[in-house]
């Protein structure tokens, strides 16, 4: 199975799991009136939106570049993740307000905690199964979208465990529901910062990580006809990496020889990074390079 198909299946499974959990928690909230389950319901519903966004983004991001979008659609994953993060934070701010209000104006004890505990137990089992599958897909594909989705569900697992504890302790302490809801909301908001940071990095064309950048630099330096290089730049767009470099060569080389060297460098880099696209500009050493940044 190819990597694209595997990431698509992982996204479809996460949407299905999120839908099941959302429906189960709606029933549990209606039955128990638990604020902590309500906070978990918000988390699951946002996860469903996030998973749907990932599914659409993965499908669109793998479309080939065209005349209108010549660098492809890779950034759609980052746009989707950023929108999802904003929705999560806004929803949880509402929940924090509700938790504080219920703390000062407590309602009666939670009804039918057995139903709530059963639903949360189901949530924990399904989330564990999903995250195991997602980790397998991440190892096979290294998909950023699936990594972001997996973060949602790992957070969900912690949330579901806290809610389960809250339901067990509720008969002994009335305010535990409010404290659990408040803690869950703050934790999810804190976890969301990673997704926001990663999304902005892609949208603002942040360079690739230092390790991969150094590997590319080593490839350039190893070529016997490369006398130096400058204006070395990288950026990412979804799974794709874009690399630019001005290569300094012997000015006595013919145009055909310089062209051949440029293709040798391009092929060497792209053989290690199959999703990369490298643009090489050939410069005769010592000509119009003194004012340009060197690496």
C-alpha positions in Angstrom: 0.0 0.0 0.0 1.4 3.4 -1.0 2.0 6.1 1.6 -0.8 8.4 0.3 -3.4 5.6 0.6 -2.2 4.7 4.1 -2.5 8.3 5.3 -5.9 8.6 3.7 -7.1 5.4 5.5 -5.7 6.7 8.8 -7.7 9.9 8.4 -10.9 8.1 7.5 -10.5 5.9 10.6 -9.9 8.9 12.9 -13.1 10.6 11.5 -15.1 7.4 12.1 -13.8 7.1 15.7 -14.4 10.8 16.5 -18.0 10.5 15.1 -18.7 7.4 17.4 -17.2 9.1 20.4 -19.1 12.4 19.8 -22.4 10.6 19.5 -21.8 8.5 22.7 -20.8 11.6 24.7 -23.8 13.5 23.5 -25.9 10.7 25.0 -23.8 10.7 28.2 -24.1 14.5 28.6 -27.9 14.4 28.2 -28.1 11.5 30.7 -25.7 12.6 33.4 -25.6 16.5 33.0 -21.8 16.2 33.7 -19.8 19.3 32.9 -16.6 17.3 32.6 -18.2 15.0 30.0 -19.4 18.1 28.2 -15.8 19.4 28.1 -14.7 16.0 26.7 -17.6 16.2 24.2 -16.3 19.5 23.0 -12.8 18.0 22.6 -14.2 15.0 20.6 -16.3 17.2 18.4 -13.3 19.4 17.6 -11.3 16.3 17.0 -13.9 15.2 14.4 -13.7 18.6 12.7 -9.9 18.4 12.8 -9.9 14.8 11.4 -12.3 15.9 8.6 -10.0 18.9 7.9 -7.0 16.5 7.8 -8.8 14.2 5.4 -9.6 17.0 3.0 -6.1 18.5 3.4 -4.4 15.2 2.7 -6.6 14.6 -0.4 -6.0 18.1 -1.7 -2.3 18.3 -0.8 -1.5 15.3 -2.9 -3.0 16.9 -6.0 -0.4 17.7 -8.6 0.7 21.3 -9.2 -1.0 23.1 -12.0 -0.7 26.5 -13.8 -2.6 28.3 -11.1 -0.8 26.7 -8.1 2.6 25.9 -9.4 4.0 25.0 -6.0 1.2 22.6 -5.3 -1.4 22.5 -2.5 0.9 21.3 0.4 0.1 24.3 2.6 -3.6 23.4 2.9 -2.6 21.0 5.7 -1.2 23.9 7.7 -4.2 26.2 7.0 -6.6 23.4 8.1 -4.6 22.8 11.3 -4.5 26.5 12.2 -8.3 26.9 11.7 -8.9 23.8 13.8 -6.7 25.2 16.6 -8.6 28.5 16.7 -11.9 26.6 16.9 -10.7 24.5 19.8 -9.4 27.5 21.8 -12.7 29.5 21.3 -14.8 26.5 22.3 -12.7 25.7 25.4 -12.8 29.4 26.6 -16.6 29.0 26.7 -16.2 25.8 28.7 -13.8 27.5 31.2 -16.5 30.2 31.8 -19.1 27.5 32.4 -16.8 25.6 34.8 -16.2 28.8 36.9 -19.9 29.7 36.9 -20.9 26.2 38.1 -18.2 26.2 40.8 -19.9 29.3 42.4 -23.4 28.1 41.6 -23.1 24.3 42.0 -25.8 22.1 40.5 -27.0 18.7 42.0 -24.7 15.7 41.9 -24.2 14.0 38.5 -27.0 11.7 37.4 -26.5 8.0 36.4 -22.7 8.0 36.7 -22.6 4.4 35.5 -23.6 5.5 32.0 -21.0 8.2 32.1 -18.3 5.7 33.2 -19.3 3.2 30.5 -19.1 5.9 27.8 -15.7 7.1 29.0 -14.4 3.5 29.2 -15.5 3.0 25.5 -13.8 6.3 24.6 -10.5 5.2 26.3 -10.5 1.8 24.5 -11.2 3.3 21.0 -8.7 6.1 21.5 -5.9 3.7 22.5 -6.7 1.5 19.4 -6.7 4.6 17.1 -3.4 6.0 18.5 -1.6 2.6 18.0 -2.8 2.6 14.4 -1.8 6.2 13.9 1.7 5.6 15.3 2.1 2.7 12.8 1.1 5.0 9.9 3.4 7.8 11.1 6.4 5.3 11.1 5.5 4.3 7.6 4.7 7.7 6.0 6.1 10.4 8.3 3.0 12.4 7.6 2.8 15.8 9.4 -1.0 15.7 9.1 -1.3 12.3 10.9 1.2 13.5 13.5 -1.1 16.5 14.2 -4.1 14.3 14.3 -2.4 11.8 16.7 -1.6 14.7 19.0 -5.4 15.4 19.2 -6.2 11.8 20.2 -3.3 11.5 22.7 -4.7 14.6 24.4 -8.1 12.9 24.2 -6.8 9.9 26.0 -5.6 12.0 28.9 -8.9 14.0 28.9 -11.0 10.8 29.0 -9.0 9.4 31.9 -9.4 12.6 33.9 -13.2 12.5 33.2 -13.4 8.9 34.4 -11.7 9.8 37.7 -14.0 12.8 38.0 -17.1 10.6 37.7 -15.8 8.1 40.3 -15.1 10.9 42.8 -18.2 13.0 42.1 -20.4 11.4 44.8 -17.8 12.4 47.4 -17.0 16.0 46.3 -19.5 18.2 44.5 -17.0 20.6 42.9 -14.8 17.8 41.3 -16.7 18.2 38.0 -15.9 21.9 37.7 -12.2 21.3 38.6 -11.9 18.5 36.1 -13.6 20.5 33.3 -11.3 23.5 34.0 -8.1 21.4 34.1 -9.1 19.6 30.9 -9.8 22.8 29.1 -6.5 24.4 30.1 -4.5 21.3 29.2 -6.1 21.1 25.7 -5.4 24.8 25.1 -1.8 24.3 26.2 -1.4 21.2 23.9 -2.9 23.1 20.9 0.0 25.5 20.9 2.2 22.9 19.2 -0.2 22.7 16.3 -0.4 26.5 16.0 3.4 26.7 16.0 3.9 24.0 13.4 1.1 25.5 11.2 2.7 29.0 11.3 6.1 27.5 10.5 4.8 26.1 7.3 2.8 29.1 6.3 5.7 31.5 7.0 8.1 29.3 5.0 10.3 28.4 7.9 13.5 26.5 6.9 13.8 22.8 7.2 15.4 21.4 10.4 19.1 21.8 11.0 19.9 18.1 10.6 18.4 17.8 7.1 19.8 21.2 6.1 23.3 20.0 7.1 23.0 16.8 5.1 22.2 18.8 2.0 25.1 21.1 2.6 27.4 18.0 2.9 26.2 16.8 -0.5 27.0 20.1 -2.1 30.4 20.3 -0.5 31.4 16.7 -1.6 31.0 17.4 -5.3 34.5 18.0 -6.8 33.3 20.8 -9.1 31.6 22.8 -6.4 34.0 25.6 -5.4 31.5 27.2 -3.0 27.9 28.2 -2.8 25.7 31.0 -1.5 22.0 32.1 -1.3 21.2 28.6 0.1 17.5 28.6 1.1 15.0 26.0 2.0 11.3 25.9 2.9 8.6 23.3 3.3 5.0 23.0 1.9 3.2 20.0 3.3 5.4 17.0 2.5 7.4 18.8 -0.2 10.7 20.5 0.4 11.9 23.4 -1.8 15.7 24.1 -2.0 17.5 26.8 -3.8 21.3 27.3 -4.1 23.7 29.4 -6.1 26.7 27.1 -6.9 30.1 28.6 -7.6 32.0 26.8 -10.4 35.2 27.2 -12.5 34.4 30.0 -15.0 36.2 28.0 -17.7 33.5 25.3 -17.7 31.3 25.1 -20.7 27.6 25.8 -20.3 26.9 22.1 -20.9 29.4 21.0 -18.2 27.9 23.5 -15.7 24.4 22.2 -16.6 25.5 18.6 -16.0 27.0 19.5 -12.6 23.8 21.2 -11.6 21.7 18.1 -12.5 24.1 15.9 -10.6 23.6 17.9 -7.4 19.9 18.0 -7.9 19.7 14.3 -8.4 21.9 13.6 -5.4 19.7 15.7 -3.1 16.4 14.4 -4.5 17.5 10.8 -4.2 17.7 11.2 -0.4 14.7 13.5 -0.2 12.2 12.2 -2.8 9.6 14.9 -2.0 12.2 17.6 -2.6 12.5 20.0 -5.5 15.9 21.7 -5.9 16.7 24.7 -8.1 20.4 25.2 -8.8 21.8 28.5 -10.2 25.3 28.3 -11.7 27.7 31.1 -10.9 31.3 31.5 -12.1 33.4 31.8 -8.9 34.4 35.4 -8.0 31.7 37.0 -10.2 28.9 39.0 -8.5 29.0 36.9 -5.3 30.9 39.1 -2.9 27.8 41.0 -1.6 25.7 37.8 -1.3 25.2 35.8 1.9 27.4 32.7 2.2 27.0 29.5 4.2 
